[in-house]
Structures are given as C-alpha cells and as structure tokens.
Amino acid sequence: MEKAGTGIKRVTNACDNNDNKITFNFSDSFWVTIKTNIHKDNNKDVPVNVPVNVLVNIPVNDRQKAIIAAIQKNNNITINQLADICKVNEKTIRRNLKKLTELKFVKRIGSDKTGYWKVI
C-alpha cells in the first residue's frame, strides 16, 4: 500500500485522465464500476465484435481446450473428474491447469477445497 486513504481519489483521477466514467457504490460491500470508451480514436484498431468464448485459435493443445470446455460447463469440476474426461493422470491435469493459469485462460477462485474455476 502506498498511501492509506488515497485509493479512491487516485482511481478517480486515473479514470478522468483516460476519459473513463467511474462510479462508486457503498453499502455493506464496496462496488466500483468503470465504463471505458473503447471506440475512441486512439483505440480504432480494436474490433467491435470480439468473440468471448473462442477456443479455436488459442495457443494450447487439444487437452487444454477440453479442460477449458469442461470448466465452462461446470466451474466446480474437480481435478479427478478432469482426469477422467481427458483419460490422463491427475498430475497431467495439474500441469495443464498450471499452464492455463499462467496464460490467463483460467483462474482458481477461492480455496482448493471449496473454490471454483473461472474461465477468463
């Protein structure tokens, strides 16, 4: 932490400098909504209709694509279940999940026991 109590002001200033709209909501929890103008002139190369769940041209192998697809169907899937689906050892699944996590295709939310997988 750089400075206590300056986070909201720093985030607001950063958004203002980039022409983004930001709103903060406080209740029993804290919500931040940032709306960006992605079609601004300096981002004219960004495609408008970027598909979200494309598994065709990603730099992973077929097993890793199958793992991503299985997680999309059931984000509480276990390593043992993935091993059964892919017909490989659990160590192989762990290696593949590690690579997919490093490539930021999947993320583990929560603990190993009670958490779940999220496809990014």
Backbone as ProteinMPNN parsed JSONL, in Angstrom:
{"seq_chain_A": "MEKAGTGIKRVTNACDNNDNKITFNFSDSFWVTIKTNIHKDNNKDVPVNVPVNVLVNIPVNDRQKAIIAAIQKNNNITINQLADICKVNEKTIRRNLKKLTELKFVKRIGSDKTGYWKVI", "coords_chain_A": {"N_chain_A": [[0.847, -1.166, 0.0], [0.626, 2.128, -0.915], [-0.22, 4.756, 0.008], [-2.33, 5.342, 2.674], [-5.836, 5.612, 2.413], [-5.994, 7.051, 0.01], [-6.781, 5.795, -2.261], [-9.336, 5.833, -3.64], [-9.455, 8.437, -4.668], [-7.149, 8.409, -6.283], [-7.806, 6.433, -8.178], [-10.064, 7.601, -9.326], [-8.912, 9.937, -10.434], [-7.17, 8.752, -12.324], [-9.012, 7.532, -14.02], [-10.399, 9.79, -14.937], [-8.317, 11.068, -16.34], [-8.091, 9.354, -18.49], [-10.444, 9.589, -19.818], [-12.559, 7.976, -18.851], [-15.581, 6.822, -17.335], [-16.45, 6.643, -13.949], [-17.979, 5.06, -11.17], [-18.742, 4.833, -7.728], [-20.108, 2.681, -5.314], [-21.416, 2.262, -2.147], [-22.322, 0.109, 0.437], [-23.164, -2.557, 2.426], [-21.119, -3.686, 1.211], [-18.537, -2.937, -1.221], [-18.556, -1.388, -4.306], [-17.224, -0.861, -7.528], [-17.597, 0.711, -10.58], [-16.416, 0.938, -13.774], [-16.59, 2.581, -16.745], [-15.515, 2.455, -19.984], [-14.472, 4.117, -22.952], [-14.117, 2.411, -25.542], [-14.155, 2.783, -28.245], [-12.874, 5.039, -28.91], [-10.808, 7.344, -30.754], [-8.027, 6.73, -30.409], [-8.099, 4.033, -30.039], [-8.852, 2.773, -32.367], [-8.156, 0.456, -33.695], [-9.196, -1.662, -32.329], [-11.291, -4.407, -32.537], [-14.88, -4.418, -32.947], [-16.729, -6.51, -32.479], [-15.644, -8.747, -30.683], [-15.259, -12.131, -30.165], [-16.211, -13.972, -27.243], [-15.922, -16.612, -26.16], [-14.0, -18.117, -27.707], [-12.333, -20.907, -28.75], [-10.687, -21.711, -30.713], [-8.346, -20.53, -31.976], [-6.323, -20.421, -29.981], [-3.239, -20.593, -28.158], [-2.949, -23.379, -27.185], [-3.054, -26.916, -26.424], [-5.115, -29.722, -27.584], [-6.057, -31.134, -25.334], [-5.951, -29.185, -23.341], [-7.811, -27.408, -24.362], [-10.063, -29.01, -24.078], [-10.167, -29.127, -21.303], [-10.717, -26.435, -20.673], [-13.244, -26.228, -21.888], [-14.676, -28.088, -20.332], [-14.566, -26.842, -17.831], [-16.046, -24.571, -18.412], [-18.555, -25.713, -18.645], [-18.939, -26.764, -16.077], [-18.017, -25.163, -13.389], [-17.208, -26.042, -10.933], [-15.825, -28.345, -11.23], [-13.724, -31.138, -10.535], [-10.222, -31.997, -10.211], [-9.831, -34.701, -10.44], [-12.15, -35.454, -11.857], [-11.659, -34.068, -14.249], [-9.39, -35.46, -15.056], [-10.528, -37.961, -15.574], [-12.235, -37.298, -17.709], [-10.38, -36.467, -19.66], [-8.846, -38.685, -19.813], [-6.305, -39.065, -18.601], [-3.551, -38.879, -16.246], [-3.871, -37.419, -12.946], [-1.743, -35.712, -12.328], [-0.985, -34.797, -14.825], [-3.193, -33.268, -15.501], [-2.978, -31.286, -13.531], [-0.568, -30.056, -14.36], [-1.412, -29.052, -16.848], [-3.459, -27.301, -16.013], [-1.912, -25.523, -14.58], [-0.416, -24.344, -16.643], [-2.511, -23.206, -18.149], [-3.439, -21.39, -16.284], [-1.186, -19.724, -16.014], [-1.163, -18.655, -18.583], [-3.362, -17.168, -18.398], [-5.938, -18.101, -19.047], [-7.595, -19.538, -17.422], [-8.669, -19.275, -14.0], [-8.271, -19.836, -10.554], [-10.649, -19.474, -8.126], [-10.923, -18.831, -4.796], [-10.426, -21.423, -2.293], [-8.644, -24.596, -2.676], [-10.308, -26.616, -1.851], [-12.978, -25.6, -1.475], [-13.322, -23.767, -3.47], [-13.715, -22.541, -6.889], [-13.424, -22.826, -10.5], [-12.676, -20.341, -12.933], [-13.21, -19.275, -16.189], [-11.318, -17.096, -18.01]], "CA_chain_A": [[0.0, 0.0, 0.0], [1.448, 3.33, -0.999], [-0.723, 5.766, 0.926], [-3.639, 4.962, 3.196], [-6.944, 6.533, 2.202], [-5.933, 7.837, -1.232], [-7.098, 4.923, -3.393], [-10.489, 6.275, -4.425], [-9.063, 9.655, -5.39], [-6.179, 8.044, -7.317], [-8.531, 5.721, -9.235], [-10.896, 8.613, -9.985], [-8.029, 10.766, -11.265], [-6.689, 7.947, -13.446], [-10.13, 7.383, -14.958], [-10.624, 11.095, -15.56], [-7.229, 11.309, -17.289], [-8.283, 8.484, -19.652], [-11.819, 9.788, -20.294], [-13.427, 6.879, -18.432], [-16.567, 7.18, -16.324], [-16.335, 5.761, -12.802], [-18.932, 5.264, -10.08], [-18.503, 4.055, -6.515], [-21.305, 2.404, -4.537], [-21.089, 1.752, -0.824], [-23.392, -0.408, 1.289], [-22.412, -3.488, 3.25], [-19.956, -4.03, 0.399], [-17.971, -1.822, -1.972], [-18.626, -1.662, -5.74], [-16.648, 0.132, -8.425], [-17.952, 0.486, -11.973], [-15.643, 1.788, -14.673], [-17.032, 2.476, -18.131], [-14.491, 2.996, -20.857], [-14.867, 4.404, -24.322], [-13.15, 1.648, -26.336], [-14.203, 3.175, -29.65], [-12.22, 6.328, -29.033], [-9.891, 7.358, -31.902], [-6.74, 6.079, -30.156], [-8.327, 2.598, -29.988], [-9.607, 2.445, -33.565], [-7.792, -0.865, -34.177], [-9.866, -2.679, -31.528], [-12.508, -4.863, -33.21], [-16.106, -4.169, -32.195], [-17.365, -7.769, -32.084], [-14.646, -9.742, -30.318], [-15.939, -13.259, -29.539], [-15.784, -14.195, -25.867], [-15.557, -17.989, -25.849], [-13.371, -18.737, -28.864], [-11.288, -21.859, -28.374], [-10.125, -22.207, -31.963], [-7.01, -20.034, -32.269], [-5.555, -20.121, -28.786], [-2.003, -21.388, -28.192], [-2.99, -24.51, -26.26], [-3.299, -28.17, -27.114], [-6.499, -30.2, -27.556], [-6.416, -31.482, -23.958], [-6.197, -27.942, -22.616], [-9.101, -26.909, -24.853], [-11.091, -29.839, -23.442], [-10.23, -28.692, -19.903], [-11.434, -25.153, -20.667], [-14.652, -26.509, -22.197], [-15.265, -28.755, -19.165], [-14.714, -25.825, -16.782], [-17.168, -23.715, -18.815], [-19.791, -26.448, -18.352], [-19.055, -26.98, -14.635], [-16.865, -24.484, -12.802], [-16.829, -26.751, -9.707], [-15.257, -29.63, -11.62], [-12.52, -31.498, -9.788], [-9.076, -32.474, -10.998], [-10.104, -36.117, -10.703], [-13.14, -35.505, -12.935], [-10.971, -33.659, -15.475], [-8.522, -36.573, -15.45], [-11.394, -38.98, -16.175], [-12.694, -36.798, -19.011], [-9.255, -36.422, -20.597], [-8.205, -40.01, -19.796], [-4.899, -38.903, -18.239], [-3.254, -38.841, -14.828], [-4.163, -36.148, -12.277], [-0.559, -34.848, -12.442], [-1.045, -34.181, -16.15], [-4.217, -32.217, -15.407], [-2.398, -30.191, -12.736], [0.381, -29.348, -15.235], [-2.187, -28.307, -17.838], [-4.118, -26.193, -15.325], [-0.881, -24.534, -14.255], [-0.122, -23.605, -17.871], [-3.682, -22.395, -18.484], [-3.461, -20.289, -15.315], [-0.108, -18.813, -16.393], [-1.577, -17.984, -19.82], [-4.552, -16.385, -18.017], [-7.161, -18.625, -19.635], [-8.428, -19.926, -16.287], [-8.232, -18.754, -12.712], [-8.893, -20.506, -9.417], [-11.252, -18.535, -7.186], [-11.128, -19.497, -3.515], [-9.502, -22.479, -1.885], [-8.674, -25.821, -3.466], [-11.41, -27.463, -1.398], [-14.315, -25.014, -1.622], [-13.321, -22.767, -4.546], [-14.203, -22.921, -8.213], [-12.632, -22.353, -11.624], [-13.28, -19.3, -13.762], [-12.582, -19.09, -17.493], [-11.122, -15.645, -18.163]], "C_chain_A": [[0.891, 1.228, 0.0], [1.021, 4.367, 0.03], [-2.106, 5.35, 1.388], [-4.672, 6.035, 2.875], [-6.921, 7.329, 0.911], [-6.368, 7.033, -2.452], [-8.224, 5.415, -4.257], [-10.135, 7.499, -5.258], [-8.095, 9.315, -6.527], [-6.855, 7.326, -8.478], [-9.391, 6.709, -10.023], [-10.057, 9.487, -10.909], [-7.544, 10.009, -12.495], [-7.79, 7.769, -14.481], [-10.418, 8.689, -15.673], [-9.566, 11.392, -16.623], [-7.385, 10.492, -18.574], [-9.7, 8.569, -20.217], [-12.722, 8.594, -20.011], [-14.376, 7.375, -17.359], [-16.479, 6.163, -15.191], [-17.402, 6.102, -11.773], [-18.559, 4.336, -8.929], [-19.832, 3.883, -5.792], [-20.884, 1.752, -3.222], [-22.364, 1.261, -0.149], [-22.692, -1.321, 2.284], [-21.199, -4.021, 2.496], [-19.582, -2.808, -0.449], [-17.951, -2.204, -3.439], [-18.024, -0.516, -6.52], [-17.057, -0.254, -9.837], [-17.171, 1.476, -12.817], [-16.142, 1.527, -16.086], [-15.999, 3.177, -19.0], [-15.047, 3.215, -22.255], [-13.875, 3.702, -25.242], [-13.15, 2.043, -27.802], [-13.642, 4.569, -29.87], [-11.171, 6.243, -30.148], [-8.577, 6.633, -31.636], [-6.879, 4.569, -30.031], [-9.047, 2.11, -31.244], [-9.273, 1.067, -34.123], [-8.465, -1.985, -33.398], [-11.138, -3.106, -32.245], [-13.727, -4.65, -32.325], [-16.691, -5.465, -31.669], [-16.318, -8.847, -31.813], [-15.356, -10.894, -29.634], [-15.35, -13.565, -28.162], [-15.238, -15.604, -25.66], [-14.958, -18.721, -27.044], [-12.23, -19.638, -28.381], [-10.562, -22.384, -29.602], [-8.668, -21.798, -32.128], [-6.23, -19.627, -31.028], [-4.358, -21.055, -28.724], [-1.976, -22.497, -27.143], [-3.306, -25.774, -27.048], [-4.749, -28.621, -26.939], [-6.95, -30.558, -26.144], [-6.747, -30.225, -23.167], [-7.5, -27.291, -23.081], [-10.245, -27.684, -24.221], [-11.265, -29.453, -21.969], [-11.012, -27.387, -19.797], [-12.925, -25.384, -20.913], [-15.353, -27.165, -21.006], [-15.49, -27.768, -18.021], [-15.872, -24.887, -17.123], [-18.505, -24.391, -18.51], [-20.03, -26.579, -16.849], [-17.846, -26.354, -13.953], [-16.433, -25.088, -11.464], [-16.193, -28.103, -9.998], [-13.952, -29.889, -10.872], [-11.417, -31.953, -10.737], [-9.274, -33.936, -11.36], [-11.107, -36.271, -11.843], [-12.512, -35.098, -14.273], [-10.065, -34.773, -15.983], [-9.332, -37.681, -16.105], [-11.85, -38.559, -17.571], [-11.586, -36.885, -20.046], [-8.499, -37.742, -20.693], [-6.691, -39.9, -19.589], [-4.782, -38.893, -16.722], [-3.58, -37.461, -14.249], [-2.968, -35.183, -12.352], [-0.547, -34.118, -13.784], [-2.065, -33.043, -16.154], [-3.662, -31.025, -14.637], [-1.408, -29.368, -13.567], [-0.35, -28.483, -16.254], [-2.901, -27.119, -17.206], [-3.117, -25.109, -14.946], [-0.558, -23.688, -15.482], [-1.285, -22.689, -18.244], [-3.819, -21.202, -17.54], [-2.393, -19.262, -15.664], [-0.458, -18.016, -17.649], [-2.825, -17.13, -19.618], [-5.803, -16.791, -18.802], [-8.129, -19.062, -18.549], [-7.832, -19.35, -15.009], [-8.967, -19.521, -11.623], [-9.378, -19.436, -8.454], [-11.506, -19.299, -5.893], [-10.131, -20.62, -3.287], [-9.614, -23.688, -2.809], [-9.893, -26.666, -3.108], [-12.781, -26.866, -1.723], [-14.411, -24.005, -2.769], [-13.894, -23.325, -5.841], [-13.274, -22.331, -9.268], [-13.393, -21.279, -12.388], [-12.498, -19.222, -15.07], [-12.529, -17.6, -17.746], [-11.279, -15.262, -19.626]], "O_chain_A": [[1.802, 1.348, 0.82], [1.837, 4.806, 0.841], [-2.965, 5.038, 0.563], [-4.412, 7.226, 3.046], [-7.761, 8.211, 0.73], [-6.326, 7.546, -3.571], [-8.103, 5.424, -5.482], [-10.487, 7.573, -6.435], [-8.208, 9.873, -7.619], [-6.523, 7.574, -9.637], [-9.436, 6.652, -11.252], [-10.452, 9.747, -12.045], [-7.511, 10.567, -13.592], [-7.534, 7.846, -15.682], [-10.655, 8.699, -16.881], [-9.89, 11.913, -17.69], [-6.876, 10.883, -19.625], [-10.108, 7.717, -21.006], [-13.559, 8.239, -20.841], [-14.023, 8.245, -16.564], [-16.437, 4.958, -15.439], [-17.696, 7.273, -11.53], [-18.119, 3.205, -9.137], [-20.601, 4.838, -5.672], [-20.094, 0.808, -3.204], [-23.382, 1.952, -0.176], [-21.725, -0.907, 2.924], [-20.358, -4.718, 3.065], [-20.247, -1.774, -0.388], [-17.389, -3.239, -3.795], [-18.271, 0.652, -6.223], [-16.888, -1.402, -10.248], [-17.247, 2.688, -12.613], [-16.12, 0.393, -16.565], [-15.658, 4.339, -18.775], [-15.997, 2.55, -22.667], [-12.901, 4.312, -25.681], [-12.233, 1.674, -28.536], [-13.904, 5.201, -30.894], [-10.695, 5.148, -30.449], [-8.049, 5.982, -32.538], [-5.867, 3.877, -29.924], [-9.783, 1.125, -31.183], [-10.026, 0.546, -34.945], [-8.324, -3.152, -33.765], [-11.986, -2.263, -32.537], [-13.625, -4.695, -31.099], [-17.113, -5.518, -30.514], [-16.131, -9.754, -32.624], [-16.005, -10.678, -28.611], [-14.145, -13.434, -27.947], [-14.187, -15.767, -25.041], [-15.375, -19.836, -27.357], [-11.303, -19.195, -27.705], [-9.886, -23.411, -29.526], [-7.826, -22.654, -32.4], [-5.551, -18.601, -31.027], [-4.441, -22.193, -29.188], [-1.074, -22.54, -26.306], [-3.766, -25.712, -28.188], [-5.52, -27.978, -26.229], [-8.102, -30.315, -25.787], [-7.716, -30.202, -22.408], [-8.212, -26.69, -22.277], [-11.274, -27.107, -23.867], [-12.382, -29.454, -21.452], [-11.873, -27.248, -18.929], [-13.769, -24.805, -20.228], [-16.499, -26.834, -20.705], [-16.499, -27.852, -17.32], [-16.6, -24.453, -16.231], [-19.476, -23.72, -18.158], [-21.17, -26.515, -16.39], [-16.767, -26.947, -13.939], [-15.403, -24.695, -10.915], [-16.042, -28.921, -9.091], [-13.177, -28.968, -10.612], [-11.659, -32.252, -11.906], [-8.925, -34.362, -12.461], [-10.931, -37.131, -12.706], [-12.794, -35.705, -15.306], [-9.975, -35.009, -17.188], [-8.884, -38.281, -17.083], [-11.852, -39.365, -18.501], [-11.815, -37.321, -21.174], [-7.622, -37.906, -21.541], [-5.902, -40.537, -20.287], [-5.784, -38.898, -16.008], [-3.569, -36.46, -14.967], [-3.161, -33.97, -12.431], [-0.145, -32.957, -13.862], [-1.826, -31.986, -16.738], [-3.854, -29.88, -15.045], [-1.402, -28.139, -13.496], [0.028, -27.338, -16.5], [-2.945, -26.041, -17.798], [-3.434, -23.92, -14.987], [-0.439, -22.467, -15.386], [-1.076, -21.534, -18.612], [-4.262, -20.129, -17.95], [-2.654, -18.06, -15.619], [-0.097, -16.846, -17.769], [-3.287, -16.457, -20.539], [-6.619, -15.947, -19.174], [-9.344, -18.97, -18.724], [-6.656, -18.991, -14.952], [-10.153, -19.819, -11.761], [-8.6, -18.588, -8.018], [-12.222, -20.3, -5.891], [-9.131, -20.745, -3.993], [-10.541, -23.795, -3.611], [-10.447, -27.353, -3.966], [-13.659, -27.582, -2.204], [-15.482, -23.449, -3.008], [-14.467, -24.414, -5.883], [-12.452, -21.46, -8.98], [-14.62, -21.318, -12.472], [-11.272, -19.115, -15.061], [-13.55, -16.914, -17.706], [-11.153, -14.088, -19.974]]}, "name": "protein", "num_of_chains": 1, "seq": "MEKAGTGIKRVTNACDNNDNKITFNFSDSFWVTIKTNIHKDNNKDVPVNVPVNVLVNIPVNDRQKAIIAAIQKNNNITINQLADICKVNEKTIRRNLKKLTELKFVKRIGSDKTGYWKVI"}
